[in-house]
Amino acid sequence: MSQTERILFIDRRIRLAGKTTINETADKFEVSVRQVKRDIEYLRDRLQAPIIYDRKLKGYIYETEFHSLEFADQSLMLFYVMIKSLAENHHYIPIYSNEILKQIESSIPEEYREVCDRVSYQFPKADVMAPEYFATICEAVKNRKCLEITYTNLSNETSKRVVEPELLINYDGSWYMICYDRTRDGIRTFHISRILDISATKEKFIKHSKEYKEELKRLVSDSFGIFKGKSVSNVKIRFYDAAARIVESQTWHRDQKFRWTDKNKRIAELSFPVANFTEVLGKTLSYGSLAEPVKPKAFVDMWKEEIRKLAENAGLAANTEFATED
């Protein structure tokens, strides 16, 4: 049994029974008294638990309230279910070990193991990434050495690139690699499913400037979606009725602003920074007539053009005028 399981047991007994003893934990887990003493020291010194020995109760108690591990059992159960669900879909976790999964499972209290079968995570469709690609990229990141890739873009143009892989991201079921592209002299995002070939090189990463590191951080965190760029615009989208109520409880971006524009809560607006309109356009269109871009004009025009194309495909006339806020 792991130390985590013993610590959670000690915490649970103190909270539910008011106290616990060293022998109680040692007998349950078939470990030495000395080992349990080390667990209690870890609980006190590393987790800052106010655990003390009460001579009157002849056991360990919390001197003051301690809530840090209050939902630890449920959290561990959910973590296990999530990892197991991800592991069953190897597109999300290209490389994993059954032994690690068993270790996590062994830490879950027996009364929660049955609950695990009644909780599930359903993940959307995912791209395929070969385990050897994942391993090659991770080694390159660890060793700070370049990769040579053969890449096909959305226009079906194939090119060879020498890249410095900085970040590996699974976004909405797809794997992306954010790199410094030596061939194009700039930071680029590569959709890994479109990499035709990948191989390690002996070339070390360039020692980049502080400005480069700041740009890399900004590209990853400042704007919506996986498609990044240097120019960031503040997008505003208007939502109606059911769509507005759905979006109210969602987080599209950490810096988003949501507000109701009418007292009956039928119309709302969501604004957030975007560097590339491609992804947010698809998300807006997914709400159909219940979502309407307001600004900037470039995004509104892009949305209108897409609707015109849809109307043409459907054999309809698209002469509707849309309101635009500059």
C-alpha positions as CSV (number, residue, x, y, z in Angstrom):
1,M,0.0,0.0,0.0
2,S,1.2,3.5,-0.8
3,Q,2.0,6.3,1.7
4,T,-0.8,8.3,0.0
5,E,-3.4,5.8,1.0
6,R,-2.1,5.6,4.6
7,I,-2.1,9.4,4.9
8,L,-5.6,9.6,3.6
9,F,-6.7,6.9,6.0
10,I,-5.2,8.8,9.0
11,D,-6.9,12.0,7.9
12,R,-10.2,10.3,7.4
13,R,-10.2,8.6,10.8
14,I,-9.4,11.9,12.6
15,R,-12.2,13.7,10.8
16,L,-14.8,10.9,11.2
17,A,-13.9,9.3,14.5
18,G,-12.2,12.2,16.2
19,K,-8.9,10.5,16.6
20,T,-6.6,7.7,15.3
21,T,-3.8,5.6,16.7
22,I,-0.5,4.5,15.2
23,N,-1.4,0.8,15.8
24,E,-4.8,1.3,14.0
25,T,-3.0,2.4,10.8
26,A,-0.1,-0.1,11.2
27,D,-2.6,-3.1,11.6
28,K,-4.8,-2.1,8.7
29,F,-1.9,-1.7,6.2
30,E,0.4,-4.3,7.7
31,V,3.3,-1.9,8.1
32,S,5.6,-1.1,11.0
33,V,4.9,1.4,13.7
34,R,8.0,3.3,12.6
35,Q,6.5,3.7,9.1
36,V,3.3,5.1,10.5
37,K,5.2,7.6,12.6
38,R,7.0,8.8,9.4
39,D,3.6,9.2,7.7
40,I,2.3,11.3,10.6
41,E,5.5,13.4,10.4
42,Y,4.9,13.9,6.7
43,L,1.3,14.9,7.3
44,R,2.4,17.5,9.9
45,D,5.7,18.8,8.3
46,R,5.0,18.6,4.6
47,L,1.2,19.0,4.4
48,Q,1.0,21.5,7.4
49,A,-1.6,19.5,9.2
50,P,-2.2,20.6,12.8
51,I,-1.9,17.0,14.0
52,I,-0.9,16.4,17.7
53,Y,-1.0,13.5,20.2
54,D,-3.8,13.9,22.8
55,R,-2.8,12.0,26.0
56,K,-6.3,12.1,27.3
57,L,-7.8,10.5,24.2
58,K,-4.7,8.3,23.7
59,G,-4.6,9.1,20.0
60,Y,-3.7,11.6,17.3
61,I,-6.2,14.5,16.7
62,Y,-6.2,17.8,14.8
63,E,-5.5,20.7,17.2
64,T,-7.4,23.1,14.8
65,E,-9.6,22.6,11.8
66,F,-7.8,21.0,8.7
67,H,-9.7,20.9,5.4
68,S,-6.9,20.4,2.9
69,L,-7.6,16.7,2.5
70,E,-11.3,16.8,3.1
71,F,-12.3,15.9,-0.4
72,A,-9.1,13.9,-1.1
73,D,-10.9,10.6,-1.5
74,Q,-13.3,11.9,-4.1
75,S,-10.6,13.9,-5.9
76,L,-8.4,10.8,-6.1
77,M,-11.4,8.8,-7.4
78,L,-12.1,11.4,-10.1
79,F,-8.4,11.6,-11.0
80,Y,-8.3,7.8,-11.5
81,V,-11.5,7.7,-13.6
82,M,-10.2,10.5,-15.8
83,I,-6.8,8.9,-16.3
84,K,-8.4,5.5,-17.0
85,S,-10.7,7.1,-19.5
86,L,-7.9,8.9,-21.2
87,A,-5.7,5.8,-21.2
88,E,-8.5,3.8,-22.9
89,N,-8.3,6.4,-25.7
90,H,-4.6,6.2,-26.7
91,H,-5.0,9.2,-28.9
92,Y,-5.0,11.4,-25.7
93,I,-2.3,9.4,-24.0
94,P,0.0,7.9,-26.6
95,I,2.2,6.3,-24.0
96,Y,1.1,5.0,-20.6
97,S,1.7,2.2,-18.1
98,N,-0.9,-0.2,-16.7
99,E,1.3,-0.4,-13.5
100,I,0.9,3.4,-12.9
101,L,-2.8,3.1,-13.3
102,K,-2.9,0.2,-10.8
103,Q,-0.9,2.2,-8.3
104,I,-3.4,5.0,-8.5
105,E,-6.3,2.6,-8.1
106,S,-4.7,1.0,-5.0
107,S,-4.8,4.4,-3.3
108,I,-8.6,4.8,-3.6
109,P,-10.5,3.8,-0.5
110,E,-12.4,0.5,-0.9
111,E,-15.8,2.2,-0.4
112,Y,-15.1,4.5,-3.5
113,R,-13.8,1.8,-5.9
114,E,-17.4,0.7,-6.7
115,V,-18.3,4.4,-7.4
116,C,-15.5,4.5,-10.0
117,D,-17.7,2.2,-12.2
118,R,-20.5,4.7,-12.0
119,V,-18.5,7.8,-13.0
120,S,-17.1,8.3,-16.5
121,Y,-15.4,10.9,-18.7
122,Q,-16.6,11.1,-22.3
123,F,-14.0,12.7,-24.5
124,P,-14.6,14.1,-28.0
125,K,-13.0,12.8,-31.2
126,A,-9.2,12.9,-31.2
127,D,-6.4,12.8,-33.6
128,V,-4.1,9.9,-33.8
129,M,-0.5,10.4,-32.7
130,A,2.0,7.5,-33.0
131,P,3.8,6.7,-29.7
132,E,7.1,6.9,-31.4
133,Y,6.3,10.5,-32.5
134,F,5.4,11.4,-28.9
135,A,8.6,9.8,-27.6
136,T,10.8,11.5,-30.2
137,I,9.3,15.0,-29.4
138,C,9.6,14.5,-25.6
139,E,13.3,13.5,-26.0
140,A,13.9,16.6,-28.1
141,V,12.3,18.8,-25.5
142,K,14.3,17.1,-22.7
143,N,17.7,17.3,-24.6
144,R,17.0,20.7,-26.1
145,K,17.8,19.3,-29.6
146,C,16.2,20.1,-32.9
147,L,13.8,17.9,-34.9
148,E,13.6,17.6,-38.7
149,I,10.0,17.2,-39.9
150,T,8.2,16.8,-43.1
151,Y,4.9,18.7,-42.8
152,T,1.8,19.1,-45.0
153,N,-0.3,22.3,-44.4
154,L,-4.0,22.8,-45.0
155,S,-3.3,23.8,-48.6
156,N,-1.7,20.4,-49.1
157,E,1.8,21.9,-49.5
158,T,4.6,19.7,-48.2
159,S,7.8,21.2,-46.8
160,K,10.8,20.1,-44.7
161,R,11.5,22.1,-41.5
162,V,14.1,22.1,-38.8
163,V,12.4,23.0,-35.6
164,E,13.0,23.5,-31.9
165,P,10.0,22.0,-30.1
166,E,9.1,24.2,-27.1
167,L,5.6,23.0,-26.2
168,L,3.4,19.9,-26.8
169,I,-0.3,20.6,-26.4
170,N,-3.4,18.5,-26.6
171,Y,-6.1,21.0,-27.5
172,D,-9.7,19.8,-28.0
173,G,-8.6,16.3,-28.9
174,S,-5.8,17.3,-31.3
175,W,-2.1,17.4,-30.6
176,Y,-0.1,20.4,-31.5
177,M,3.6,21.3,-31.3
178,I,4.7,24.9,-30.8
179,C,8.2,25.4,-32.1
180,Y,10.8,27.8,-33.1
181,D,10.9,27.1,-36.9
182,R,14.5,27.6,-38.0
183,T,13.5,27.2,-41.7
184,R,10.9,30.1,-41.5
185,D,12.7,32.0,-38.7
186,G,9.8,32.3,-36.3
187,I,7.5,30.6,-33.8
188,R,5.1,28.3,-35.5
189,T,2.3,25.9,-34.4
190,F,2.3,22.4,-36.1
191,H,-0.7,20.1,-36.1
192,I,1.1,16.8,-35.4
193,S,-1.4,14.7,-37.4
194,R,-0.1,16.5,-40.5
195,I,3.6,15.6,-39.8
196,L,4.5,13.0,-42.4
197,D,8.0,12.2,-41.0
198,I,9.9,13.2,-37.9
199,S,13.5,12.5,-36.9
200,A,15.9,13.7,-34.2
201,T,19.0,15.7,-35.0
202,K,22.2,16.6,-33.1
203,E,21.7,20.3,-33.4
204,K,21.2,22.1,-30.1
205,F,18.6,24.8,-29.6
206,I,19.6,28.4,-30.2
207,K,20.1,30.5,-27.1
208,H,17.1,32.8,-27.5
209,S,16.7,36.3,-26.1
210,K,14.4,37.2,-23.3
211,E,12.1,38.8,-25.8
212,Y,11.7,35.5,-27.5
213,K,10.7,33.8,-24.3
214,E,8.2,36.5,-23.5
215,E,6.7,36.2,-27.0
216,L,6.4,32.4,-26.6
217,K,4.6,32.9,-23.3
218,R,2.3,35.5,-24.7
219,L,1.4,33.5,-27.8
220,V,0.4,30.5,-25.6
221,S,-1.6,32.4,-22.9
222,D,-2.9,35.7,-24.3
223,S,-5.4,34.7,-27.0
224,F,-8.2,32.3,-27.6
225,G,-7.7,28.9,-29.2
226,I,-4.6,27.1,-30.5
227,F,-4.0,29.3,-33.6
228,K,-1.8,32.1,-32.4
229,G,-0.4,35.3,-33.9
230,K,1.4,38.5,-32.9
231,S,-1.6,40.7,-33.6
232,V,-4.4,40.2,-31.0
233,S,-7.9,41.7,-31.4
234,N,-10.7,41.8,-28.9
235,V,-13.7,39.8,-30.3
236,K,-17.2,40.4,-29.2
237,I,-20.0,38.0,-29.9
238,R,-23.7,38.4,-29.1
239,F,-25.7,35.4,-27.9
240,Y,-29.5,34.9,-27.7
241,D,-31.8,32.9,-25.5
242,A,-30.6,29.3,-24.9
243,A,-27.1,30.0,-26.3
244,A,-26.7,33.0,-24.0
245,R,-27.5,30.8,-21.0
246,I,-25.1,28.1,-22.1
247,V,-22.3,30.5,-22.6
248,E,-22.9,32.2,-19.3
249,S,-21.5,29.1,-17.5
250,Q,-18.6,28.5,-19.9
251,T,-15.0,29.8,-19.9
252,W,-13.7,30.5,-23.4
253,H,-10.7,32.5,-22.2
254,R,-9.3,33.5,-18.9
255,D,-9.7,37.2,-19.6
256,Q,-13.2,37.0,-21.1
257,K,-16.0,39.4,-20.1
258,F,-19.6,38.3,-20.1
259,R,-22.6,40.6,-19.6
260,W,-26.3,40.5,-20.1
261,T,-27.5,43.4,-22.3
262,D,-31.2,43.2,-21.4
263,K,-33.1,42.9,-18.1
264,N,-34.9,39.7,-19.2
265,K,-31.6,37.9,-19.7
266,R,-32.3,36.9,-23.3
267,I,-29.4,38.6,-24.9
268,A,-25.7,38.6,-23.7
269,E,-22.3,39.5,-25.1
270,L,-19.0,37.8,-24.6
271,S,-15.7,39.4,-25.4
272,F,-12.1,38.1,-25.2
273,P,-8.8,38.4,-27.1
274,V,-8.2,36.5,-30.3
275,A,-5.1,36.3,-32.6
276,N,-6.6,34.1,-35.3
277,F,-10.3,34.2,-36.2
278,T,-10.4,30.7,-37.8
279,E,-11.3,28.7,-34.6
280,V,-13.6,31.2,-33.0
281,L,-15.5,31.4,-36.3
282,G,-16.3,27.7,-36.2
283,K,-17.3,27.9,-32.6
284,T,-19.6,30.9,-33.3
285,L,-21.2,29.1,-36.3
286,S,-21.9,26.1,-34.1
287,Y,-24.6,28.1,-32.3
288,G,-26.4,28.9,-35.6
289,S,-28.8,31.8,-35.5
290,L,-28.3,32.2,-31.7
291,A,-24.9,33.7,-32.1
292,E,-23.8,36.9,-34.0
293,P,-20.3,38.5,-34.1
294,V,-20.4,42.2,-33.2
295,K,-16.7,43.2,-33.6
296,P,-14.1,43.6,-35.0
297,K,-15.3,44.3,-38.5
298,A,-12.8,41.8,-40.0
299,F,-14.3,39.0,-37.9
300,V,-17.9,40.1,-38.8
301,D,-17.0,40.1,-42.5
302,M,-15.4,36.7,-42.2
303,W,-18.6,35.4,-40.6
304,K,-20.8,36.9,-43.2
305,E,-18.7,35.5,-46.0
306,E,-19.0,32.0,-44.5
307,I,-22.8,32.4,-44.2
308,R,-23.0,33.4,-47.9
309,K,-21.1,30.4,-48.9
310,L,-23.4,28.2,-46.8
311,A,-26.4,29.8,-48.4
312,E,-25.0,29.3,-51.9
313,N,-24.4,25.6,-51.1
314,A,-28.0,25.3,-49.9
315,G,-29.3,27.1,-53.0
316,L,-30.5,30.1,-51.0
317,A,-30.1,33.9,-51.4
318,A,-28.1,35.6,-48.7
319,N,-29.1,39.2,-48.7
320,T,-29.5,39.7,-45.0
321,E,-27.9,42.8,-43.5
322,F,-26.1,42.4,-40.2
323,A,-25.3,45.0,-37.6
324,T,-21.7,45.7,-37.0
325,E,-20.1,47.5,-34.1
326,D,-16.8,49.2,-35.0
